[in-house]
Amino acid sequence: MEKKIRSILSKINEPILSKDFSTLGFVFDVNVKGDSVKLRLGITDMDYTDFPGIKNKIAGKIIEEIPEIKKVEVDFMLGIVNHDNKQKDVVLPGVKNTIAIASGKGGVGKSTVAVNLAAALSLEGAKVGLIDADIYGPSIPIMLGINERPRVVQSNGVNKMLPIVQYGIKLMSIGFLVEDNSAVVWRGPMASSALKQFMSEVLWEDLDFLLFDMPPGTGDIQLTLSQTIPLTGSIVVTTPQEISLSDARKGHNMFVKVNVPNLGFIENMSYYLTPDGNKEYIFGQGGGRKISDEFKVKLLGEIPIDTEIRVTGDSGKPIMLSKPDSDSGKIIRSIAKNLILEINTRNSSPSKSAGIELIV
């Protein structure tokens, strides 16, 4: 009976990606009891507007083709399509997607974006990990209010570190392993070795996304990451002014050279919202859109200058966790949803990744 039901689901498309549930790997559970069936299926957007319609379609098709079934219940959860790559699966078994969050220069708020994006993806229902790959300037311990060290456990006879879990996000940072205020004075190969250990010697287990908060620039760490695992893609964070765009171009081009697709740009510090509701474009206007159009890459979103983003980050509970329904929280959530759509579309149709409509 279960085999018949799965066969039926292989002929019904998930409504957003227009590919069948089975091919996408979105059939999570089929439970048959007597004349009743309970299904747990994946969907790309949990805010989909016609759940009754798709549920009725699925139930109707099953009851039509299997007359002995009288009742069908369908529950949906967020579905993330796996980036199918054997090398990735060897280094990070169980991790579906690996994403580098980068910038061509420092000072654009990349770590703030990375932490809030990880939180937003988690709130959408994804299983998320975050590696603080900025070995010389780790930010995660402060931004997520962590003051503990990872434990070591045995896994298949090998010592592995357990990632710190905070707010449901699995985390690893050099900041968990060194004393507070201690400088990491390492040459490039040592920093690169630490990043490799964070991938291969940490027990990440099953994750939909493993994000890497990269250091600024285009140096050893970026090359180490791109050569160690095939990344699902990169995200480049920029601010609107030309001096930042110039470096963002370099960051984009670096990933192109190492065959890592750019999943999109995020423009941070886009504008300041004055008390009377007007937008003041302190660093210029439209830079993110300009560079996105230039490279024909998605602009995933524009995050404003918001005092609360700074305050909540300093307090150890970023705005996406402390005030998810704030204006900035809603913008970051839309960026997370756009990223999920971009990744699911690319992974399900690698040759047809252009022309995706963003969720607004």
Buried (B, 14 or more C-beta within 10 A) or exposed (E): EEEBBBEBBEEBBBBBBEBBBBBBBBBBEBEBEEEEBBBBBBBBBBEBEEBEEBBEBBBEBBBEEBEEBEEBEBEBEBBBBBBEBEEBBEBBEEBBBBBBBBBBBBEBBBBBBBBBBBBBBBBBBBBBBBBBBBBEBBBBBBBBBBEEEBEEEEEEEEEBBBBBEBBEBBBBBBBBBBEEEEEBEBEEEEBBEBBBBBBBBBBBBEBBBBBBBBBBBBBBBBBBBBEBBBBBBBBBBBBBBEEBBEBBBBBBEBBEEBEBBBBBBBBBBBBBBEEEEEEEBBBBBBBBBBBBEEBEBBBBBBBBBBEBBEEBBEEBBBBBBBBBEBEBBEBBBBBBBBBBBBBBBBBBBEEEBEEBEBBE
